[in-house]
Amino acid sequence: MTAEEILSAELTKAEKARRLYDLGHTRRDVAQMICGGNFGWAHNIYKRHFGLETRTRVNNQVFDREFGIEIESFGIRRGRLSGLLRDAGIQAKAEARNRITVSYWKVVNDSSISGEDRFELISPILRGQAGLQEVERVCNILGEAGARVNKSCGLHIHFNARRLTITDWRNLFKNYINLETDIDSIMPGSRRASNNHYCKSMLHHFTSKNEAFAAIDRAGDVAALHNSVTQQDRHFKLNAGSYQRHGTIEFRQHSGTIDFEKISHWIMICDAIINRSGIGLVTKLNNILTADQKRYFNQRKQIFRI
């Protein structure tokens, strides 16, 4: 059944929601289609349908890495959002934009976003499953408060990369190039178009994959790698420029979202790419995903029909 057929069928609202989830629709989609935007109701049906208390429990992949996220969105005044987060027991402040790592969630202005009351929500350093659970709480608050995204928004994920060797770094860049077509297939066109200034292709400066690999192999350290592939421009799908300042590798390709299902799966997929890069190269994303991640990957491919 299509979404339109499900919505017009003589089914309970809960059953309609479950079938829409099986088609790959998000909790925010279901809230808007069935219950007038009641995100909490849609979230509860989602948890019961998949047998979860939090989305993180689906993944069998062990996840204990330090990470941070940057959510670009609009539709909520920054002072109001920081207050809502604090009311929920999450430390947060609205403040001027800066590149300082702090112990609380920062709500800052972002001039690259189109929309009224635009903001970027920047997490503190988070870790593993507990960190994912905090992200889920934040996403629920954003959804309930009416945050929105559009094509001008992105989602950026930072991972602690201080333990990566130069071989790991080279493999990571090569693997992202190998997997770029697969990753593009689960992203909207705005995040894979060659004219997107904020997440350029890893092959942007090269005429072939072999040329890119040769440049990567010549790099003797992370700074040289960043320079050879991106020419010191951080606006690439994979950004090593954050390593010097924060000790992280930044994944910049994902489209803007406040949906925890999308965010958590993307975090775990990126973590799987990093883990695989410590072993060697891979040419197909499905080869390093858990069964649950494959389900998500295939659903997203269907949505974008690549």
C-alpha positions as CSV (number, residue, x, y, z in Angstrom):
1,M,0.0,0.0,0.0
2,T,1.1,3.5,-0.7
3,A,1.0,6.2,2.0
4,E,-2.1,7.7,0.4
5,E,-3.9,4.3,0.5
6,I,-2.9,3.8,4.1
7,L,-4.2,7.2,5.1
8,S,-7.6,6.6,3.4
9,A,-8.0,3.0,4.6
10,E,-10.4,2.0,7.5
11,L,-7.6,1.4,10.0
12,T,-7.0,2.8,13.5
13,K,-4.6,5.7,13.7
14,A,-2.0,3.5,15.4
15,E,-2.2,0.9,12.6
16,K,-1.8,3.6,10.0
17,A,1.3,4.9,11.8
18,R,2.8,1.4,12.0
19,R,2.3,0.9,8.3
20,L,3.8,4.3,7.4
21,Y,6.8,3.5,9.6
22,D,7.3,0.2,7.6
23,L,7.3,2.3,4.4
24,G,10.2,4.3,5.8
25,H,8.4,7.5,7.0
26,T,9.8,9.3,10.0
27,R,8.0,10.1,13.3
28,R,7.7,13.7,12.3
29,D,6.1,12.6,9.0
30,V,3.6,10.4,10.8
31,A,2.8,13.1,13.4
32,Q,2.0,15.6,10.6
33,M,0.0,13.1,8.5
34,I,-2.1,11.5,11.2
35,C,-2.4,13.4,14.5
36,G,-2.0,17.1,13.8
37,G,1.7,17.3,14.5
38,N,1.5,15.5,17.9
39,F,5.1,14.3,17.9
40,G,4.9,12.6,21.3
41,W,2.1,10.4,20.2
42,A,4.0,9.4,17.0
43,H,7.1,8.7,19.0
44,N,5.3,6.4,21.4
45,I,3.8,4.4,18.6
46,Y,7.2,4.2,17.0
47,K,8.9,2.8,20.2
48,R,6.2,0.2,20.7
49,H,6.2,-0.9,17.0
50,F,9.9,-1.5,17.0
51,G,10.1,-2.8,20.6
52,L,12.4,0.0,21.8
53,E,12.7,2.4,24.6
54,T,15.3,4.3,22.6
55,R,16.3,3.9,19.0
56,T,19.9,3.0,20.0
57,R,18.9,-0.4,21.2
58,V,18.3,-1.6,17.7
59,N,22.0,-1.5,16.9
60,N,24.1,-4.5,17.7
61,Q,27.2,-2.5,16.9
62,V,29.2,-1.6,20.0
63,F,29.4,2.2,20.1
64,D,31.6,3.8,22.7
65,R,33.3,6.6,20.7
66,E,33.2,10.3,21.8
67,F,31.3,12.4,19.3
68,G,29.5,15.7,18.9
69,I,26.7,16.9,16.6
70,E,25.7,20.2,15.1
71,I,22.0,20.5,14.1
72,E,21.0,23.4,11.7
73,S,17.4,24.3,11.9
74,F,14.9,27.3,12.2
75,G,11.6,28.2,13.6
76,I,12.4,28.6,17.3
77,R,14.0,31.7,19.0
78,R,17.4,30.8,20.4
79,G,16.6,32.0,23.9
80,R,13.3,30.0,24.0
81,L,15.1,26.8,22.8
82,S,17.8,27.1,25.4
83,G,15.1,27.5,28.0
84,L,13.2,24.4,26.9
85,L,16.4,22.4,27.0
86,R,17.2,23.5,30.5
87,D,13.6,22.9,31.6
88,A,14.2,19.3,30.5
89,G,17.4,19.0,32.6
90,I,19.8,19.5,29.6
91,Q,22.4,22.2,30.1
92,A,22.1,24.8,27.3
93,K,22.9,28.4,26.6
94,A,22.1,30.8,23.8
95,E,25.3,32.7,22.9
96,A,27.4,34.3,20.2
97,R,28.9,32.0,17.6
98,N,32.4,30.7,18.5
99,R,34.6,27.6,18.0
100,I,35.1,26.9,21.7
101,T,34.2,23.4,23.0
102,V,32.1,23.7,26.1
103,S,30.3,21.4,28.5
104,Y,26.7,22.4,27.5
105,W,24.6,22.6,24.4
106,K,25.1,25.9,22.6
107,V,22.4,27.6,20.5
108,V,24.0,30.0,18.1
109,N,23.0,32.0,15.0
110,D,23.9,30.6,11.6
111,S,23.8,33.0,8.6
112,S,24.0,30.2,6.1
113,I,20.4,29.0,7.1
114,S,17.3,30.3,5.3
115,G,14.3,30.8,7.6
116,E,13.0,32.8,10.4
117,D,14.6,32.3,13.9
118,R,17.4,30.3,12.4
119,F,19.9,28.6,14.7
120,E,22.6,25.9,15.0
121,L,22.4,23.7,18.0
122,I,25.9,22.4,19.0
123,S,26.3,19.6,21.5
124,P,29.0,19.2,24.1
125,I,31.3,16.2,23.8
126,L,29.0,13.1,24.1
127,R,30.0,9.5,24.4
128,G,28.5,6.2,23.2
129,Q,25.0,5.0,24.0
130,A,24.5,7.5,26.8
131,G,25.3,10.3,24.3
132,L,22.8,8.9,21.8
133,Q,20.1,8.9,24.4
134,E,20.8,12.6,25.2
135,V,20.6,13.4,21.5
136,E,17.2,11.6,21.4
137,R,15.9,13.8,24.2
138,V,17.1,16.9,22.4
139,C,15.4,15.8,19.1
140,N,12.1,15.2,21.0
141,I,12.3,18.7,22.4
142,L,13.0,20.2,18.9
143,G,10.1,18.3,17.4
144,E,7.6,19.3,20.1
145,A,8.7,22.9,19.9
146,G,8.2,23.1,16.1
147,A,11.7,23.2,14.8
148,R,11.9,23.0,11.0
149,V,14.6,22.2,8.4
150,N,15.0,23.0,4.7
151,K,17.6,22.6,2.0
152,S,19.8,25.2,3.5
153,C,20.2,23.1,6.7
154,G,22.8,20.4,7.3
155,L,23.7,18.0,10.1
156,H,27.4,17.7,11.0
157,I,28.9,14.9,13.1
158,H,32.3,15.1,14.8
159,F,34.1,12.0,16.1
160,N,37.2,11.8,18.4
161,A,40.0,10.9,16.0
162,R,43.1,11.3,18.3
163,R,43.8,7.5,18.2
164,L,43.7,7.2,14.4
165,T,47.0,6.5,12.7
166,I,48.0,8.1,9.4
167,T,47.2,4.8,7.8
168,D,43.7,4.9,9.4
169,W,43.2,8.4,8.0
170,R,44.3,7.5,4.5
171,N,41.9,4.5,4.6
172,L,39.1,6.7,5.9
173,F,39.5,9.1,3.0
174,K,39.7,6.3,0.5
175,N,36.7,4.5,1.9
176,Y,34.6,7.7,1.8
177,I,35.5,8.0,-1.9
178,N,34.8,4.4,-2.5
179,L,31.4,4.7,-0.7
180,E,30.4,8.1,-1.9
181,T,28.0,6.8,-4.5
182,D,26.3,4.5,-1.9
183,I,26.1,7.4,0.6
184,D,24.7,9.8,-2.1
185,S,21.9,7.3,-2.7
186,I,20.5,7.8,0.9
187,M,20.8,11.6,0.7
188,P,18.5,14.2,-0.9
189,G,19.8,15.8,-4.1
190,S,20.8,19.0,-2.2
191,R,23.5,17.0,-0.3
192,R,25.0,15.3,-3.3
193,A,24.8,18.0,-6.0
194,S,28.2,19.2,-7.3
195,N,27.2,22.8,-6.7
196,N,26.7,22.4,-2.9
197,H,29.3,24.7,-1.4
198,Y,29.0,23.3,2.1
199,C,29.6,19.6,1.4
200,K,31.7,19.2,-1.8
201,S,32.5,15.8,-3.2
202,M,35.8,14.2,-2.1
203,L,36.8,14.1,-5.8
204,H,36.1,17.8,-6.3
205,H,39.8,18.6,-7.0
206,F,40.6,15.4,-8.9
207,T,39.8,13.9,-12.4
208,S,39.7,10.3,-11.2
209,K,39.7,8.1,-8.1
210,N,43.2,6.9,-8.9
211,E,44.5,10.5,-8.9
212,A,42.8,11.1,-5.5
213,F,44.2,7.9,-4.0
214,A,47.7,8.8,-5.2
215,A,47.5,12.2,-3.5
216,I,46.2,10.5,-0.3
217,D,49.1,8.1,-0.3
218,R,51.6,11.0,-0.6
219,A,50.2,12.7,2.6
220,G,52.5,12.1,5.5
221,D,50.2,13.5,8.2
222,V,46.7,14.8,8.7
223,A,47.4,18.4,7.8
224,A,49.0,17.2,4.5
225,L,46.0,14.9,3.9
226,H,43.6,17.8,4.5
227,N,45.6,20.0,2.2
228,S,46.0,17.5,-0.6
229,V,42.3,16.4,-0.8
230,T,40.4,19.6,0.1
231,Q,43.1,22.3,-0.3
232,Q,42.4,23.4,3.3
233,D,38.7,23.9,2.7
234,R,36.5,22.4,5.5
235,H,33.4,22.5,3.3
236,F,33.7,18.9,2.1
237,K,31.7,15.8,2.8
238,L,34.5,14.6,5.1
239,N,36.5,17.3,6.8
240,A,39.9,16.7,8.5
241,G,40.4,20.4,9.1
242,S,38.7,20.0,12.5
243,Y,41.5,17.8,13.7
244,Q,44.0,20.6,14.5
245,R,41.5,22.6,16.6
246,H,39.3,19.8,18.1
247,G,41.0,16.5,17.5
248,T,38.0,15.3,15.5
249,I,37.0,14.1,12.0
250,E,33.8,15.8,10.8
251,F,31.2,14.2,8.6
252,R,29.3,17.0,6.8
253,Q,27.2,15.4,4.2
254,H,23.9,14.6,5.9
255,S,20.9,16.8,5.2
256,G,19.3,18.9,7.9
257,T,17.1,16.9,10.3
258,I,15.8,16.8,13.8
259,D,14.6,13.2,13.5
260,F,16.5,11.0,15.8
261,E,16.1,7.9,13.7
262,K,18.0,9.6,10.9
263,I,20.6,11.1,13.2
264,S,21.3,7.9,15.1
265,H,21.6,5.7,12.0
266,W,23.9,8.2,10.4
267,I,26.1,8.4,13.5
268,M,26.4,4.6,13.5
269,I,27.0,4.4,9.8
270,C,29.9,6.9,10.1
271,D,31.3,5.0,13.1
272,A,31.2,1.8,11.0
273,I,33.2,3.5,8.3
274,I,35.8,4.7,10.8
275,N,36.0,1.2,12.3
276,R,36.4,-0.4,8.9
277,S,39.2,2.1,8.1
278,G,41.2,0.7,10.9
279,I,41.2,-2.7,9.1
280,G,41.4,-1.8,5.4
281,L,39.3,-0.7,2.4
282,V,35.7,-1.5,1.6
283,T,33.8,-0.8,-1.7
284,K,30.1,-1.4,-0.6
285,L,28.4,0.2,2.3
286,N,26.2,-2.8,2.9
287,N,29.3,-4.9,3.6
288,I,29.9,-3.0,6.9
289,L,26.3,-2.5,8.1
290,T,24.3,-4.4,10.7
291,A,21.0,-5.9,9.7
292,D,19.1,-3.0,11.1
293,Q,21.3,-0.5,9.3
294,K,20.8,-2.3,6.0
295,R,17.0,-2.1,6.5
296,Y,17.3,1.7,7.0
297,F,19.8,2.0,4.1
298,N,17.4,0.2,1.7
299,Q,14.4,2.2,2.9
300,R,16.3,5.5,2.3
301,K,17.4,4.3,-1.2
302,Q,13.7,3.6,-2.0
303,I,12.7,7.1,-0.9
304,F,15.3,8.8,-3.2
305,R,15.1,6.1,-5.9
306,I,18.7,6.2,-6.9
